[in-house]
Every structure is written in structure tokens, then in C-alpha cells.
Amino acid sequence: MKKNELMQYSCPLGKAMAALGSKWKPIIVLVIKDRKLRFGELAVRINVISRKVLTDQLREMETDGLVIREEFKELPPRVEYSLTEKGLALLPILYLLEEWEAKYQVKGLQSEHCSILSKEKGKSVNV
């Protein structure tokens, strides 16, 4: 089911899944956390996402009210992203998902490169 189809329903879960429906949006939320990050910093921290996909995801997240895009009129141009109140409210939910997966994870399938949900600030994301 596509995002537009999900948005037609008044079901809160359908709307939530439409807003977070890609694999990248939860990762972006977890990387930004409670700070402001420039586009280049996001691209470096999530080193497995293309710049085009990152741009598209950030635009959708801005439309959905999850991120704030702050543009500075300087040379070279600078843009910073931060989470809205709605975006910040997702952090505890995503941490609970991490705990759920850790609890029921099949032994031997844990990736040594998966540090997506690391609560430590400044970590890059490797998937």
C-alpha cells in the first residue's frame, strides 16, 4: 500500500506508518535526536544513504511535520535540520522498538555493523 493510500484512512496507525513508512525516516530521526545537524553532517553519519534519497526523505519529513529545515542566507549556503515536537516524541517509541528487537532477536543474526540505534551521540550509522 502506498503512502497516499494509507493517508486516505482516518486510522491513526495508518497515518503514523505513512509518515514513517520508509526504512530511512526512523534512522534519520535517531541520528538528529535533540540537536541541529547540517545536511552534510547527516550524509556523513548515515553513510549508506545516497544524497538524493536523504534529500527526498527530509522533504517528506518536513511535509509530515517531523523535521524543521532552517535555511541560512550565507555563502556558501547552510541548511540545518532539527526535530519538531512531533519528531522528538518518536524517540522513546523507536528506543522501545530497539529493546523489543533485542529481546526477541534470533541468536547469531546480530550484525556487528548495525549501530543504527546507538544512543551515544556522534556515532555514524552503519547498516
C-alpha positions in Angstrom: 0.0 0.0 0.0 1.4 3.4 -1.0 1.7 6.4 1.3 -1.2 8.2 -0.5 -3.4 5.2 0.0 -2.6 5.0 3.7 -3.3 8.7 4.2 -6.9 8.2 2.9 -7.8 6.3 6.1 -8.5 8.1 9.3 -6.8 5.3 11.3 -4.0 6.9 13.5 -1.8 3.9 12.9 -2.2 4.2 9.1 -1.2 7.8 9.3 1.7 7.1 11.5 3.0 4.4 9.3 2.6 6.6 6.3 4.8 9.3 8.0 7.4 6.7 8.9 6.9 4.3 6.1 10.4 4.2 4.7 13.4 2.5 6.2 15.3 5.8 6.4 13.0 8.0 8.3 13.3 6.3 11.7 17.1 6.3 11.2 17.1 10.0 10.3 15.0 10.7 13.5 17.5 8.8 15.6 20.5 10.5 14.1 19.2 14.0 14.5 17.9 13.4 18.1 17.7 16.6 20.1 20.3 18.6 18.1 20.6 20.6 14.9 22.5 18.9 12.1 23.6 20.3 8.7 22.8 18.2 5.6 26.4 17.2 5.1 26.6 16.0 8.7 23.6 13.9 8.2 25.0 12.4 5.0 28.2 11.5 6.8 26.5 10.0 9.8 24.2 7.9 7.6 26.9 6.8 5.2 24.8 4.2 3.4 22.1 6.6 2.1 22.5 8.5 -1.2 22.3 12.3 -1.0 19.2 12.2 -3.3 17.3 9.8 -1.1 18.3 11.7 2.0 17.1 14.9 0.4 13.8 13.3 -0.6 13.3 11.8 2.8 14.0 15.1 4.6 11.5 16.9 2.3 8.8 14.3 3.1 9.6 14.5 6.9 9.3 18.3 6.7 5.9 18.0 5.0 4.8 15.5 7.7 5.8 17.9 10.4 8.7 15.7 11.8 11.7 18.0 11.0 12.3 21.7 10.7 14.5 22.9 7.9 16.3 26.1 8.7 18.0 27.9 5.8 20.6 30.5 6.3 21.3 33.2 3.7 25.1 32.9 3.6 27.7 31.9 1.2 28.2 29.0 1.0 24.5 28.3 1.7 23.9 26.5 5.0 20.8 24.4 6.0 20.2 22.8 9.4 17.7 20.2 10.3 16.2 19.6 13.7 13.2 17.6 15.0 9.9 19.1 15.8 8.0 18.3 18.9 6.2 15.6 16.9 9.6 14.2 15.8 11.1 14.3 19.3 8.1 12.3 20.6 9.1 9.4 18.3 12.5 8.9 20.1 11.1 6.9 23.0 9.0 4.8 20.6 12.0 4.0 18.5 14.0 3.1 21.6 11.3 0.7 22.7 11.4 -0.9 19.2 15.1 -1.4 19.7 14.6 -3.1 23.1 11.8 -5.3 21.6 14.1 -6.5 18.8 17.0 -7.1 21.2 14.7 -9.2 23.4 13.4 -11.4 20.6 16.3 -11.4 18.3 17.3 -14.7 16.9 20.8 -15.7 18.1 23.5 -15.4 15.5 21.7 -12.9 13.4 23.0 -9.8 15.1 25.1 -7.7 12.8 28.3 -6.3 14.1 27.9 -3.3 11.8 24.4 -2.4 13.0 24.9 0.6 15.2 21.8 2.5 13.9 20.1 2.8 17.3 23.2 3.6 19.3 22.2 6.1 22.0 25.7 7.5 22.0 25.9 10.9 20.3 28.2 11.4 17.4 28.2 7.8 16.2 27.9 7.2 12.5 25.3 4.8 11.2 26.4 1.6 9.6 23.9 -0.9 8.3 
